[in-house]
Amino acid sequence: MKKVKTCRSCGSGELVPFLSLGRLPLSSTLGADQLASPEERRSLEVGFCKRCSLVQLMGDAAEDSPAPAQPEQEGLLERLMHDYRLGSHHLVLALEGSSQQLMRQLMQAGVRVVYLEPHPERSKAASSKGILTRHERFDRHYAHLLREEGLQADVVLVNQMLTYSSDLNGLLESLAEVLKDTGSVVMELPYVRALLEARQFEHFTHQQQHYFSVGALHELVRRHGLWLQRVEPLSEGYLRYYLGKSRQVESSVGWYLEEEQKLGLTDAAYYLEFASRIAAVREALMALLTELRARGRRVAAYGANLQGTVLLNYVGLGREVIDFVVDSDASKQGRYMAGVHVPIYGDHKLLEEQPDYLLLLSHQPSGMARQYPEYLKRGGKFIVALPYPDILNTPLGHKIQIGT
C-alpha cells in the first residue's frame, strides 16, 4: 500500500497519523469456497491534516469503491421545491448514487433531471423507471463536455461522492464548471464529529477515503470559488450542505465553525485523544467477552456488514469468542465474516440456539428490541460495543453487572 504523504485536499505535508486499525480484509464476507485461500488485507491508518483539518486515510482506498446508493433524503424535496422554486425551466444534475425516488418526484413536478451513473445496475434500474440516465462518470472531462453541450445546472445532487473520490479538487472544480451562478450544490456527508463522539471507529474503512468536518469542507470549497451557504443536521450523524457561487452564507455555517473551534476539531490533540479511547474500548470489549466465555456463556453477534467486519477484526473476535453472526439479509446468509471466519445465519438461528448474549455490531438496541422481542423474553441480553462496552438487560438500555 502506498502511504499518503500530503493532504488530498490542500496538499499540505502536515499530516498527523492518529489511528491504526491494523491489517484489515478488503471484503466484508466470504463464501465457503474462499476460506482456504489467503485473504487480501491492507493496513488501515487514519490521519488528520493540521492545515485544513481534513480526516483521511493514510493509504489508497480499495479499488473501484463506488459511492453508496443514497437513501430517501429527509425533507430535501420540500426544501428544493420551496427555496429554489424549481419548475420546467430548471435542470437538476444528479450524480452517481442519487435517490431514484427523489429524482422521480422532481420529474413529476416538471423539473428536468439528468442522472449520471457509471454503475451498470443502477444505471439500468434508473432508465427502466423513465429517468434520463447517462452511463457516465462525472469528472473534469465530462464536466467540460456538459458545459460545451450548454448544460449548466440549477441544482447538483452530489450525495456522498466527496467521501469516496480520489480527486477532491478535481471534483470541486468540475462542480463549479457545471453550476449556474445562481445554482446550488447539495451534498449529504457523515459528520466526523458525530462519528468521533460516538467512538464509531468501525466506520473507518478501506472504502471511504475522507471524513469531513464543516471546517474541512469550508476550506476545500473556497479554493474553487464556492461558498458553504447552509448546513442542516440530519439523522444518523449526517449533515446536509448547500454550496453556491454567491456569498449568501447563513448563520448555521458560522455556528458549526465556531463550535468546532471550541471543541478542538482543528487541533490534532482531539484526534489523538479519540485514538486512546478506542484502544480502551478494544481492551474492555475483549475482557468482557472473554470473561463471559470463561463462565460458560454463549455469545453471538448481529450485523454482517462492513462495519461489523472492521470491529471484529480490530478487536480480534473470532470463533473462539463469537459462535455465529445473525443477519436478516439473505444474500449474506451461508457466508462467513471476512478475516475472522465466523459463520453467518438468518434470524431463525438466534431463537434456535438462544445464545446468552447478542453483540450488536453497529445497530441500535431499541430497533433490535423490536426485531427480536422473543429472544429478550427468553432471557437473552444485548451487548453494545460503542461508545463503551455494556450489557443491557432491557430494550431501554439499562446496564447490568457482568454475570447476572
C-alpha positions as a printed NumPy array, in Angstrom:
array([[  0.   ,   0.   ,   0.   ],
       [  1.314,   3.435,  -0.929],
       [  1.247,   5.728,   2.086],
       [ -0.106,   9.224,   1.54 ],
       [  2.399,  11.957,   2.412],
       [  0.397,  15.049,   1.511],
       [ -3.207,  16.044,   2.201],
       [ -5.61 ,  15.172,  -0.624],
       [ -7.424,  18.455,  -0.077],
       [ -4.861,  21.213,   0.487],
       [ -1.61 ,  19.442,  -0.462],
       [ -0.006,  20.102,   2.907],
       [  2.638,  17.735,   4.258],
       [  1.362,  18.335,   7.805],
       [ -0.497,  15.033,   8.134],
       [ -0.677,  13.563,  11.629],
       [ -1.468,   9.801,  11.808],
       [ -3.729,   9.246,  14.811],
       [ -5.472,   5.87 ,  14.441],
       [ -4.279,   2.481,  13.212],
       [ -6.772,  -0.391,  12.982],
       [ -4.197,  -2.907,  11.762],
       [ -4.329,  -5.044,   8.629],
       [ -7.98 ,  -5.465,   7.758],
       [ -9.583,  -7.568,   4.991],
       [-10.815,  -5.634,   1.967],
       [-14.064,  -7.608,   1.72 ],
       [-16.762,  -7.884,   4.383],
       [-17.858, -11.507,   3.86 ],
       [-16.511, -14.679,   2.258],
       [-18.048, -17.727,   0.633],
       [-17.243, -21.196,   1.97 ],
       [-15.038, -21.83 ,  -1.06 ],
       [-12.864, -18.818,  -0.14 ],
       [-11.988, -19.832,   3.411],
       [ -8.913, -21.834,   2.467],
       [ -7.453, -19.093,   0.261],
       [ -5.286, -16.237,   1.573],
       [ -7.336, -13.086,   2.1  ],
       [ -6.265,  -9.738,   0.746],
       [ -5.583,  -7.43 ,   3.66 ],
       [ -4.383,  -3.878,   3.891],
       [ -3.243,  -1.671,   6.755],
       [ -5.82 ,   0.914,   7.731],
       [ -4.389,   4.108,   9.177],
       [ -6.204,   7.416,   9.537],
       [ -4.63 ,  10.864,   9.639],
       [ -5.525,  14.5  ,  10.337],
       [ -4.32 ,  17.483,   8.302],
       [ -3.104,  20.261,  10.593],
       [ -3.587,  22.869,   7.859],
       [ -7.147,  22.227,   6.596],
       [ -8.497,  19.766,   9.248],
       [ -9.464,  17.014,   6.786],
       [ -9.512,  13.499,   8.265],
       [ -8.404,  10.972,   5.656],
       [ -6.991,   7.534,   5.021],
       [ -3.207,   7.48 ,   5.056],
       [ -3.222,   4.983,   2.182],
       [ -5.099,   4.435,  -1.038],
       [ -8.726,   3.333,  -0.816],
       [ -9.846,  -0.044,  -2.117],
       [-10.056,  -0.063,  -5.898],
       [-13.346,   0.801,  -7.554],
       [-15.094,   1.872,  -4.368],
       [-18.423,   3.261,  -5.599],
       [-20.335,   5.972,  -3.812],
       [-23.146,   4.231,  -1.915],
       [-26.712,   4.444,  -3.119],
       [-28.446,   7.363,  -1.431],
       [-31.452,   6.516,   0.768],
       [-34.551,   8.684,   0.856],
       [-33.338,  12.133,   1.874],
       [-35.155,  13.802,   4.763],
       [-37.169,  16.807,   3.604],
       [-34.953,  17.529,   0.6  ],
       [-37.747,  17.562,  -1.983],
       [-39.691,  20.131,   0.003],
       [-36.577,  22.25 ,   0.524],
       [-35.694,  22.234,  -3.183],
       [-39.211,  22.984,  -4.373],
       [-39.818,  25.726,  -1.785],
       [-36.453,  27.518,  -1.73 ],
       [-35.474,  27.169,  -5.395],
       [-38.995,  27.181,  -6.861],
       [-37.947,  24.507,  -9.323],
       [-40.004,  24.11 , -12.474],
       [-39.832,  23.022, -16.1  ],
       [-37.158,  25.608, -16.948],
       [-34.755,  24.277, -14.311],
       [-32.172,  21.493, -14.574],
       [-31.186,  19.15 , -11.758],
       [-27.98 ,  17.215, -12.384],
       [-27.974,  14.096, -10.19 ],
       [-24.647,  12.342,  -9.713],
       [-23.967,   8.667,  -9.   ],
       [-25.884,   7.018,  -6.196],
       [-28.686,   9.618,  -6.198],
       [-32.063,   8.643,  -4.773],
       [-34.224,   7.369,  -7.615],
       [-37.333,   8.195,  -5.631],
       [-36.249,  11.828,  -5.267],
       [-35.44 ,  12.072,  -8.976],
       [-38.835,  10.694,  -9.947],
       [-40.587,  13.121,  -7.594],
       [-38.708,  16.034,  -9.174],
       [-39.672,  14.813, -12.633],
       [-43.321,  14.501, -11.597],
       [-43.128,  18.162, -10.524],
       [-41.997,  19.03 , -14.06 ],
       [-38.293,  19.528, -13.3  ],
       [-35.768,  18.375, -15.9  ],
       [-33.451,  15.746, -14.378],
       [-30.261,  14.3  , -15.87 ],
       [-28.704,  11.398, -13.979],
       [-25.033,  10.465, -14.377],
       [-24.49 ,   6.895, -13.173],
       [-21.4  ,   4.859, -14.135],
       [-22.503,   1.686, -12.366],
       [-24.402,  -0.617, -14.747],
       [-27.058,  -1.973, -12.381],
       [-28.064,   1.426, -11.022],
       [-27.98 ,   2.961, -14.486],
       [-30.217,   0.238, -15.894],
       [-32.647,   0.451, -12.974],
       [-32.982,   4.226, -13.308],
       [-33.527,   4.051, -17.067],
       [-36.24 ,   1.432, -16.612],
       [-38.099,   3.907, -14.378],
       [-38.078,   6.608, -17.029],
       [-35.218,   8.668, -15.574],
       [-32.996,  10.284, -18.219],
       [-29.775,   8.445, -17.404],
       [-26.317,   8.708, -18.895],
       [-23.958,   5.85 , -18.214],
       [-21.081,   8.214, -17.439],
       [-18.762,   9.082, -14.557],
       [-18.684,  12.713, -13.502],
       [-15.148,  14.078, -13.727],
       [-13.273,  17.055, -15.2  ],
       [-13.52 ,  15.702, -18.732],
       [-17.252,  15.052, -18.62 ],
       [-17.96 ,  18.336, -16.839],
       [-16.284,  20.107, -19.746],
       [-18.413,  18.147, -22.235],
       [-21.577,  19.134, -20.363],
       [-20.534,  22.783, -20.44 ],
       [-19.884,  22.575, -24.193],
       [-23.325,  20.978, -24.583],
       [-24.811,  24.024, -22.88 ],
       [-25.92 ,  22.104, -19.794],
       [-25.46 ,  24.094, -16.618],
       [-27.387,  23.005, -13.563],
       [-29.625,  24.905, -11.178],
       [-29.071,  22.126,  -8.63 ],
       [-26.4  ,  19.433,  -8.49 ],
       [-27.046,  16.462,  -6.188],
       [-23.614,  15.201,  -5.129],
       [-24.619,  12.9  ,  -2.264],
       [-21.534,  11.279,  -0.654],
       [-19.117,  11.449,  -3.584],
       [-16.603,  13.589,  -1.695],
       [-16.027,  10.855,   0.86 ],
       [-15.079,   8.342,  -1.837],
       [-13.482,  10.482,  -4.564],
       [ -9.724,  10.141,  -5.048],
       [ -9.601,  13.613,  -6.674],
       [-11.284,  16.086,  -4.323],
       [-10.046,  19.205,  -6.064],
       [-10.916,  17.836,  -9.495],
       [-14.446,  17.088,  -8.309],
       [-14.949,  20.59 ,  -6.863],
       [-13.506,  22.206,  -9.993],
       [-15.942,  20.173, -12.095],
       [-18.9  ,  21.12 ,  -9.911],
       [-18.054,  24.8  , -10.239],
       [-17.916,  24.407, -14.022],
       [-21.384,  22.869, -14.434],
       [-23.161,  25.023, -11.806],
       [-25.052,  28.164, -12.776],
       [-24.065,  31.364, -10.997],
       [-27.383,  31.229,  -9.129],
       [-27.305,  27.448,  -8.672],
       [-26.717,  25.241,  -5.641],
       [-24.749,  22.077,  -4.939],
       [-26.357,  19.78 ,  -2.355],
       [-24.46 ,  17.026,  -0.579],
       [-25.035,  14.844,   2.462],
       [-21.959,  13.605,   4.306],
       [-21.263,  11.712,   7.526],
       [-20.185,  14.257,  10.15 ],
       [-16.783,  13.365,  11.562],
       [-17.599,  14.993,  14.907],
       [-20.624,  12.714,  15.397],
       [-18.529,   9.684,  14.457],
       [-15.764,  10.549,  16.911],
       [-18.056,  11.468,  19.79 ],
       [-19.82 ,   8.102,  19.46 ],
       [-16.392,   6.402,  19.166],
       [-17.538,   4.741,  15.948],
       [-14.11 ,   3.643,  14.799],
       [-15.673,   0.847,  12.744],
       [-16.832,   3.47 ,  10.23 ],
       [-13.225,   3.977,   9.164],
       [-12.961,   1.536,   6.259],
       [-10.828,   0.902,   3.188],
       [-13.722,   2.033,   1.01 ],
       [-14.096,   5.581,   2.35 ],
       [-11.181,   7.981,   1.958],
       [-12.366,  11.217,   3.585],
       [-14.253,  12.166,   6.755],
       [-15.393,  15.781,   6.806],
       [-15.854,  18.378,   9.473],
       [-17.631,  21.587,   8.467],
       [-14.301,  23.388,   8.684],
       [-12.567,  20.923,   6.355],
       [-15.321,  21.222,   3.754],
       [-15.31 ,  25.017,   4.06 ],
       [-11.565,  25.114,   3.333],
       [-11.93 ,  22.807,   0.325],
       [-14.8  ,  24.552,  -1.455],
       [-13.389,  28.084,  -1.036],
       [-10.397,  27.167,  -3.204],
       [-12.772,  26.585,  -6.108],
       [-14.881,  29.73 ,  -5.957],
       [-17.706,  28.158,  -3.98 ],
       [-19.199,  29.173,  -0.654],
       [-20.646,  26.951,   2.031],
       [-24.039,  28.648,   2.352],
       [-26.088,  26.465,   4.687],
       [-25.64 ,  23.446,   6.982],
       [-28.528,  21.247,   8.166],
       [-28.322,  18.393,  10.685],
       [-29.832,  15.052,   9.641],
       [-30.348,  11.778,  11.465],
       [-27.697,   9.056,  11.738],
       [-24.888,  11.587,  12.252],
       [-25.129,  13.211,   8.81 ],
       [-25.076,  16.853,   7.752],
       [-26.593,  18.325,   4.605],
       [-24.537,  21.035,   2.924],
       [-25.591,  23.656,   0.376],
       [-22.865,  25.269,  -1.749],
       [-23.115,  28.121,  -4.225],
       [-21.117,  30.754,  -6.067],
       [-22.628,  33.714,  -4.218],
       [-21.611,  34.717,  -0.715],
       [-25.067,  34.255,   0.786],
       [-23.906,  32.495,   3.937],
       [-26.463,  31.647,   6.614],
       [-25.763,  31.71 ,  10.34 ],
       [-25.717,  27.893,  10.536],
       [-22.301,  27.845,   8.837],
       [-20.707,  30.196,  11.342],
       [-22.277,  28.307,  14.243],
       [-20.735,  24.995,  13.196],
       [-17.346,  26.558,  12.506],
       [-17.296,  28.216,  15.937],
       [-18.397,  25.021,  17.696],
       [-15.659,  23.007,  16.02 ],
       [-13.082,  25.605,  17.045],
       [-14.277,  25.497,  20.67 ],
       [-14.293,  21.696,  20.798],
       [-10.81 ,  21.382,  19.303],
       [-11.657,  19.756,  15.957],
       [ -8.998,  21.96 ,  14.35 ],
       [ -6.282,  20.521,  16.627],
       [ -4.511,  17.16 ,  16.291],
       [ -4.806,  16.572,  20.056],
       [ -8.557,  15.996,  19.675],
       [ -7.957,  13.086,  17.311],
       [ -5.097,  11.579,  19.283],
       [ -7.35 ,  11.5  ,  22.347],
       [-10.001,   9.69 ,  20.285],
       [ -7.45 ,   7.008,  19.375],
       [ -6.576,   6.421,  23.024],
       [-10.25 ,   5.958,  23.847],
       [-10.648,   3.441,  21.03 ],
       [ -7.749,   1.389,  22.389],
       [ -9.543,   1.333,  25.755],
       [-12.773,   0.171,  24.062],
       [-10.952,  -2.721,  22.395],
       [ -9.4  ,  -3.88 ,  25.65 ],
       [-12.681,  -3.587,  27.556],
       [-14.72 ,  -5.46 ,  24.946],
       [-12.224,  -8.292,  24.721],
       [-12.066,  -8.546,  28.522],
       [-15.863,  -8.605,  28.82 ],
       [-16.409, -11.292,  26.193],
       [-13.504, -13.411,  27.41 ],
       [-14.927, -13.378,  30.939],
       [-18.383, -14.337,  29.697],
       [-16.946, -17.262,  27.743],
       [-14.919, -18.351,  30.755],
       [-18.188, -18.505,  32.718],
       [-19.7  , -20.788,  30.089],
       [-21.875, -18.145,  28.449],
       [-22.554, -18.285,  24.707],
       [-22.177, -15.144,  22.592],
       [-23.44 , -14.433,  19.064],
       [-23.362, -11.17 ,  17.087],
       [-25.712,  -9.271,  14.813],
       [-24.738,  -7.379,  11.646],
       [-22.771,  -8.899,   8.763],
       [-21.859,  -5.531,   7.309],
       [-18.57 ,  -3.81 ,   6.575],
       [-18.556,  -2.015,   9.925],
       [-19.1  ,  -5.295,  11.76 ],
       [-16.152,  -6.824,   9.907],
       [-13.922,  -3.914,  10.946],
       [-14.974,  -4.206,  14.589],
       [-14.477,  -7.968,  14.838],
       [-11.073,  -7.874,  13.158],
       [ -9.737,  -4.875,  15.059],
       [-10.742,  -6.31 ,  18.433],
       [ -9.726,  -9.846,  17.407],
       [-13.06 , -11.612,  17.924],
       [-13.091, -14.945,  16.117],
       [-14.956, -18.241,  16.539],
       [-13.333, -18.878,  19.901],
       [-15.405, -15.952,  21.234],
       [-18.333, -15.452,  18.813],
       [-20.364, -18.57 ,  17.939],
       [-22.097, -17.095,  14.902],
       [-23.394, -13.892,  13.325],
       [-27.065, -13.259,  12.525],
       [-28.191, -11.023,   9.659],
       [-31.595, -10.587,   8.032],
       [-30.047, -10.062,   4.565],
       [-30.496, -13.373,   2.733],
       [-27.557, -12.652,   0.406],
       [-25.163, -12.808,   3.387],
       [-26.548, -15.944,   4.98 ],
       [-24.413, -19.051,   4.495],
       [-21.289, -16.905,   4.175],
       [-18.57 , -16.011,   6.706],
       [-17.266, -12.781,   8.195],
       [-14.027, -11.904,   6.424],
       [-10.852, -12.176,   8.437],
       [-12.366, -13.938,  11.462],
       [-14.401, -16.589,   9.541],
       [-17.419, -16.532,  11.865],
       [-20.432, -18.123,  10.063],
       [-23.473, -16.003,   9.142],
       [-27.044, -17.26 ,   9.554],
       [-30.576, -15.935,   9.182],
       [-32.795, -14.682,  12.014],
       [-34.045, -18.176,  12.803],
       [-30.663, -19.188,  14.193],
       [-30.96 , -16.781,  17.107],
       [-34.078, -18.471,  18.523],
       [-32.902, -21.974,  17.624],
       [-29.647, -21.577,  19.553],
       [-30.731, -18.914,  22.074],
       [-27.22 , -17.668,  22.947],
       [-26.93 , -15.885,  26.276],
       [-25.725, -12.663,  24.682],
       [-26.004, -10.92 ,  21.328],
       [-23.246,  -8.453,  20.472],
       [-24.674,  -5.633,  18.353],
       [-22.347,  -4.595,  15.547],
       [-23.348,  -1.027,  14.597],
       [-27.037,  -1.409,  15.433],
       [-29.286,   0.445,  17.855],
       [-30.631,  -1.55 ,  20.85 ],
       [-34.122,  -0.029,  20.512],
       [-34.511,  -1.233,  16.939],
       [-33.107,  -4.652,  17.785],
       [-35.517,  -4.994,  20.704],
       [-38.43 ,  -4.517,  18.314],
       [-36.923,  -7.024,  15.881],
       [-36.185,  -9.755,  18.415],
       [-38.665,  -9.457,  21.32 ],
       [-38.881, -13.255,  21.718],
       [-35.104, -13.538,  22.163],
       [-35.244, -10.996,  25.004],
       [-38.337, -12.617,  26.505],
       [-36.442, -15.915,  26.8  ],
       [-33.689, -14.222,  28.775],
       [-31.276, -13.17 ,  26.049],
       [-29.338,  -9.949,  26.552],
       [-27.747,  -7.439,  24.203],
       [-24.169,  -6.243,  24.382],
       [-23.291,  -2.882,  22.847],
       [-19.671,  -2.263,  21.915],
       [-19.838,   1.507,  21.485],
       [-19.35 ,   4.096,  22.783],
       [-18.194,   1.726,  25.529],
       [-18.97 ,  -1.987,  26.07 ],
       [-22.12 ,  -2.567,  28.14 ],
       [-24.544,  -5.389,  28.79 ],
       [-28.187,  -4.315,  28.505],
       [-30.985,  -6.045,  30.336],
       [-33.963,  -4.198,  28.836],
       [-34.862,  -2.631,  25.497],
       [-34.444,   0.728,  27.23 ],
       [-30.737,   0.106,  27.609],
       [-30.24 ,  -0.296,  31.349],
       [-26.828,  -1.614,  32.318],
       [-26.337,  -4.738,  34.416],
       [-23.382,  -6.317,  36.107],
       [-21.408,  -8.975,  34.274],
       [-22.616, -12.451,  35.122],
       [-26.09 , -11.543,  36.399]])
